[in-house]
Amino acid sequence: MTLYANRPTLEEGSTTTNVAFFGWEHISEVLERYSMALGLAALLALTLFIAHRVLMTGPKAKGAEARLPRQLTMLAITVIGLFVVLLSLPLPDETRGDMLSLVGVLFTAIIALSSTTFVSNAMAGLMIRIINCFRPGDFVRVKSEFGRISERGLFHTELQNEDGELTTLPNLYLMTNPVSVVRKSGTIISATVSLGYDEPWEKIETLLKQAARKIGLKDSFVHVLELGDYTIVYKIAGFTDDVTSLLTLRSDLHKEMLDVLHGANIEIMSPTFMTQRQISQDDAMIPRRAHRAARTKRNHPVPEEKIFEKANRAAGIEDLKAKHAKIIDELEELADKKPKAADKEAHAEQVKQLEAAADALFEQIEASSKEMSDTSEVDKSEGH
């Protein structure tokens, strides 16, 4: 019984009773003082949970292109919510000012240390969106990388190359290296060939322009790039507005160059020509012409449709969005107009048609986005 000999009694009004309840009174006082801040913190947590469920887990949030604005929205909610909670703390004005200064210093430090990969790529992603130098579906070249843009994200940009492979490029890499973008309005298709000095350049120019015309190039021209020790380097180039078939057009141009030059009994010396066989002076290094049907306009799918499958889908979605935005602008213009009594019926019918077209385009955008995101998920799962 010695164990309980020194245990104090719990008589009413005793010192022991006050000690037992001192902790609870202190906790109650603290909870009362910080009740507003705790309530706002709980509300912020609930808001972030709901926003995450609505913005980031729905079918519309699939794909880097769709996730970026939602990620920025989540970031804005978090930052604003933390500032509100900080301002609601029952602190002296001087202490609150010191805390806000500390937050400002931390934010400045993050900006100043943006050389780190994470922050730098995020800032580069925002800059790419602001500049808007390219969009999904565009052909771009960055150093040795060439292909079509299939996705733009906050931290990376996805490129589909000439072999149909998906290449992920950090946004910082794109901002620190020159990016060449093929214009939607058209581009130049070119090829080079080395020919001997025994053929006049006027004849070569005519033949090369003929090859360019056969594949539909416009405003073609020929430049002499180099006068080598043994050959002359010619460049044939022409304009095309079919930017979705660049690979096929380049291949077709090379084929036509072979045909027209060999048809004119001109030997091709690209890149160099060397032989040690004993041949007759009259023998020319020209293959025998096989029987070929005349080339007609292509009615079959070009390889680019398969190679750049994902980029084509991304470009199609961007085009649908542009058409949808145009129809919405037209609807807003009609809404601002006040038609005369005689024109009200026609006005209402026009609005109805535009609304139906906008709804149809929106459904196409949703379906295409879902199909593209499902394909991406399958590719990622197979990759893992």
C-alpha positions in Angstrom: 0.0 0.0 0.0 3.0 2.2 0.1 2.6 2.8 -3.6 -0.4 5.0 -3.0 0.8 6.7 0.2 1.7 10.0 -1.4 -1.2 10.2 -3.8 -3.2 13.4 -3.1 -6.9 13.3 -2.5 -9.3 14.8 -5.0 -11.3 16.9 -2.7 -13.4 19.7 -4.0 -11.5 22.9 -4.3 -8.2 21.2 -3.7 -4.9 22.2 -5.5 -4.8 18.8 -7.2 -8.2 19.4 -8.9 -6.9 22.7 -10.3 -3.8 21.1 -11.6 -5.8 18.3 -13.3 -8.1 20.7 -15.1 -5.4 23.4 -16.0 -4.3 21.6 -19.1 -7.9 21.3 -20.5 -8.6 25.0 -19.8 -5.4 26.0 -21.6 -6.3 23.8 -24.6 -9.8 25.3 -24.7 -8.4 28.8 -24.6 -6.0 28.0 -27.5 -8.8 26.4 -29.5 -11.0 29.4 -29.0 -8.2 31.8 -30.0 -7.3 29.9 -33.1 -10.8 28.7 -34.0 -11.1 30.9 -37.1 -7.7 29.9 -38.4 -8.4 26.2 -37.8 -11.8 26.5 -39.4 -10.3 28.2 -42.5 -7.6 25.5 -42.6 -10.2 22.8 -42.5 -12.3 24.6 -45.2 -9.1 24.9 -47.4 -8.4 21.2 -47.0 -12.0 20.3 -48.0 -11.9 22.7 -50.9 -8.6 21.2 -52.2 -10.0 17.7 -51.8 -13.2 18.6 -53.8 -11.2 20.6 -56.4 -8.8 17.7 -56.9 -11.7 15.3 -57.4 -13.5 17.6 -59.8 -10.5 19.0 -61.7 -7.9 16.3 -61.7 -9.7 12.9 -61.7 -12.4 13.5 -64.2 -12.3 12.3 -67.9 -11.7 15.8 -69.0 -8.4 16.0 -67.0 -6.6 13.4 -69.1 -3.7 14.6 -71.2 -1.0 17.2 -70.4 -2.8 19.7 -72.6 -5.9 19.5 -70.4 -4.2 19.1 -67.1 -2.1 22.3 -67.2 -4.9 24.9 -66.6 -6.3 22.6 -63.9 -2.9 22.3 -62.2 -2.6 26.1 -62.2 -6.1 26.4 -60.7 -5.1 24.0 -57.9 -1.9 25.9 -57.3 -3.8 29.3 -57.1 -6.3 27.9 -54.7 -3.6 26.5 -52.5 -1.5 29.8 -52.4 -4.6 32.0 -51.8 -5.9 29.7 -49.1 -2.6 29.6 -47.2 -2.4 33.4 -47.3 -6.0 33.6 -45.9 -5.2 31.2 -43.1 -2.0 33.1 -42.3 -3.8 36.4 -42.1 -6.5 34.9 -39.8 -4.0 33.9 -37.1 -4.5 35.9 -33.9 -1.0 37.3 -33.9 0.2 40.8 -33.2 0.6 43.0 -36.2 4.3 43.1 -36.0 4.5 39.3 -35.8 2.1 38.9 -38.7 4.2 41.4 -40.8 7.3 39.4 -40.0 5.6 36.2 -41.2 4.4 37.8 -44.4 7.9 39.1 -45.0 9.3 35.6 -44.4 6.8 34.2 -47.0 7.9 36.9 -49.4 11.5 36.1 -48.9 10.8 32.4 -49.5 8.9 33.1 -52.7 11.7 35.4 -53.9 14.2 32.7 -53.1 12.2 30.2 -55.2 12.2 32.6 -58.1 15.9 33.4 -57.7 16.8 29.7 -57.5 14.8 28.9 -60.6 17.9 27.3 -62.1 16.8 24.1 -60.4 15.2 21.7 -62.9 11.7 21.5 -61.3 11.0 25.3 -61.1 12.8 26.1 -64.3 10.8 23.7 -66.3 7.5 25.0 -64.8 8.5 28.6 -65.6 9.6 27.6 -69.1 6.2 25.8 -69.6 4.3 29.0 -68.6 6.5 31.1 -70.9 5.9 28.7 -73.8 2.2 29.1 -73.3 2.4 32.9 -73.1 4.6 33.1 -76.3 2.5 30.4 -78.0 5.2 29.8 -80.6 3.8 26.3 -81.4 0.8 24.2 -80.7 0.0 20.5 -80.9 0.3 19.2 -84.5 3.0 21.6 -85.6 6.3 20.3 -87.1 9.3 21.5 -85.1 13.0 21.0 -85.1 15.1 21.4 -81.9 18.8 20.6 -82.6 18.7 17.0 -83.8 15.1 16.4 -82.8 12.5 16.7 -85.5 8.8 15.8 -85.4 5.3 17.0 -84.6 4.1 18.3 -81.2 1.7 15.8 -79.6 1.4 17.3 -76.1 2.3 20.4 -74.2 2.6 20.1 -70.4 3.7 22.3 -67.5 7.1 20.6 -67.2 7.6 18.9 -70.6 6.6 18.8 -74.3 6.0 15.6 -76.1 7.3 15.2 -79.7 6.4 12.5 -82.2 9.4 11.9 -84.4 9.8 10.5 -87.9 9.7 6.9 -86.7 6.4 7.5 -84.8 8.3 7.3 -81.5 7.3 9.7 -78.7 10.1 11.9 -77.4 9.8 13.9 -74.1 11.6 17.2 -74.1 11.9 19.3 -70.9 10.4 22.8 -71.4 13.7 24.3 -70.2 15.4 22.6 -73.1 13.0 24.2 -75.5 13.5 27.6 -74.0 17.3 27.4 -74.1 17.6 26.1 -77.7 16.4 27.5 -81.0 13.1 26.0 -82.1 12.2 26.0 -85.8 8.5 25.7 -86.5 6.9 24.8 -89.8 4.3 27.4 -90.7 0.7 26.2 -91.2 0.5 28.3 -94.3 3.2 26.3 -96.0 6.9 25.6 -96.2 9.8 24.9 -98.5 10.7 21.4 -99.6 14.3 21.1 -100.8 16.9 18.5 -101.9 20.6 18.6 -103.0 22.4 16.6 -105.7 26.0 16.5 -106.9 26.5 16.5 -110.7 29.6 16.6 -112.9 31.1 19.7 -114.6 30.3 18.2 -118.0 26.7 19.3 -117.9 25.7 23.0 -118.3 23.9 24.5 -115.3 21.1 25.8 -117.4 20.1 22.3 -118.4 20.4 21.0 -114.8 18.2 23.9 -113.6 15.5 23.1 -116.1 15.5 19.4 -115.2 15.4 20.0 -111.5 12.5 22.5 -111.8 10.7 19.9 -113.9 11.1 17.3 -111.0 9.7 19.9 -108.5 6.7 20.6 -110.7 5.9 16.9 -111.0 5.2 16.6 -107.3 3.3 19.8 -107.1 5.8 22.3 -105.7 5.2 25.9 -106.5 7.7 28.7 -107.3 10.6 26.3 -107.5 14.1 27.6 -107.8 17.6 26.1 -108.1 20.8 27.3 -106.3 24.4 26.3 -106.9 25.7 25.6 -103.4 29.2 24.5 -104.1 31.8 24.1 -106.8 33.7 21.1 -105.6 36.9 19.5 -106.9 35.0 17.0 -108.9 31.3 17.9 -108.8 28.8 20.8 -108.5 26.3 20.7 -105.7 22.8 21.9 -106.8 19.9 22.6 -104.5 16.3 22.4 -105.8 13.5 23.9 -103.6 9.9 24.7 -104.0 6.9 25.9 -101.9 4.1 23.6 -100.7 1.0 24.2 -98.6 0.6 20.5 -97.7 2.6 20.6 -94.4 1.2 17.3 -93.2 3.1 15.3 -95.8 6.6 16.7 -95.5 8.3 13.3 -95.4 6.5 11.9 -98.4 7.1 15.1 -100.4 10.8 15.0 -99.8 10.9 11.3 -100.8 8.9 12.0 -104.0 11.2 14.9 -104.9 14.2 12.6 -104.7 12.4 10.0 -106.8 11.6 12.6 -109.5 15.1 13.9 -109.5 16.4 10.4 -110.2 13.9 10.0 -113.0 14.5 13.3 -114.8 18.2 13.2 -114.5 18.6 9.6 -115.6 16.1 10.2 -118.4 18.4 13.0 -119.7 21.4 10.7 -119.5 23.0 12.6 -116.7 25.1 10.8 -114.1 24.5 11.6 -110.5 27.8 12.1 -108.5 26.3 12.4 -105.0 28.1 12.6 -102.7 31.3 11.5 -104.5 31.9 9.3 -107.5 34.9 7.0 -107.7 35.4 3.8 -109.7 38.5 1.8 -110.7 36.7 -0.5 -113.2 37.9 -0.6 -116.8 34.8 0.6 -118.7 34.2 2.0 -122.1 34.3 5.7 -122.5 30.7 5.6 -123.9 29.3 3.7 -120.9 27.3 5.8 -118.5 26.5 4.9 -114.9 22.7 5.1 -115.4 20.4 2.2 -114.4 18.2 0.8 -117.1 14.8 2.5 -116.9 12.1 0.1 -115.7 8.6 0.4 -116.9 6.7 2.7 -114.6 3.1 3.8 -114.7 2.7 7.6 -114.7 2.5 9.0 -111.2 -0.9 10.3 -110.4 -2.3 12.1 -107.4 -2.1 10.1 -104.3 -5.4 8.6 -103.2 -4.0 6.2 -100.6 -3.0 7.3 -97.1 0.4 8.9 -96.8 2.9 7.4 -94.2 2.6 10.6 -92.1 -0.9 9.6 -91.1 0.5 6.6 -89.3 3.9 8.0 -88.2 2.4 11.1 -86.6 -0.9 9.5 -85.5 -0.9 11.1 -82.0 0.2 14.5 -83.3 -2.5 14.4 -86.0 -5.1 13.8 -83.3 -3.7 16.6 -81.2 -3.8 18.9 -84.2 -7.4 17.9 -85.0 -8.5 18.7 -81.5 -6.9 22.1 -81.7 -8.7 22.8 -85.0 -12.0 21.7 -83.5 -11.4 24.0 -80.5 -10.6 26.9 -82.9 -13.9 26.3 -84.8 -15.8 26.0 -81.6 -14.4 29.3 -80.3 -15.3 31.0 -83.6 -18.9 29.8 -83.3 -19.1 31.0 -79.7 -17.9 34.4 -80.9 -20.6 34.5 -83.5 -23.3 33.6 -81.0 -22.1 36.4 -78.7 -22.3 38.8 -81.6 -25.9 37.6 -82.4 -26.8 38.0 -78.7 -25.7 41.6 -78.7 -27.8 42.4 -81.8 -31.4 43.4 -81.5 -33.2 42.2 -84.6 -36.2 43.8 -86.0 -39.6 42.2 -85.6 -39.6 40.9 -89.1 -36.1 39.3 -88.6 -36.7 37.7 -85.2 -37.7 34.4 -86.6 -34.6 34.2 -88.9 -32.4 35.4 -86.1 -33.7 32.7 -83.8 -33.2 30.1 -86.4 -29.6 31.2 -87.0 -28.9 31.1 -83.3 -30.4 27.6 -83.1 -28.2 26.4 -85.9 -25.1 27.8 -84.4 -25.9 26.4 -81.0 -26.4 23.0 -82.6 -23.1 23.3 -84.4 -21.3 24.3 -81.2 -22.8 21.4 -79.3 -21.7 19.0 -82.1 -18.2 20.3 -82.1 -18.0 20.1 -78.3 -19.0 16.5 -78.4 -16.3 15.8 -81.1 -13.7 17.5 -78.9 -14.7 15.5 -75.9 -14.7 12.2 -77.8 -11.4 12.9 -79.5 -9.8 14.0 -76.3 -11.0 10.8 -74.5 -9.8 8.6 -77.4 -6.4 10.3 -77.4 -6.0 10.1 -73.6 -7.1 6.4 -73.6 -4.5 5.7 -76.2 -1.8 7.4 -74.1 -2.8 5.4 -71.1 -2.5 2.2 -73.0 0.9 3.2 -74.4 2.2 4.1 -70.9 0.9 0.8 -69.4 2.5 -1.2 -72.1 5.7 0.7 -71.7 5.8 -0.2 -68.0 
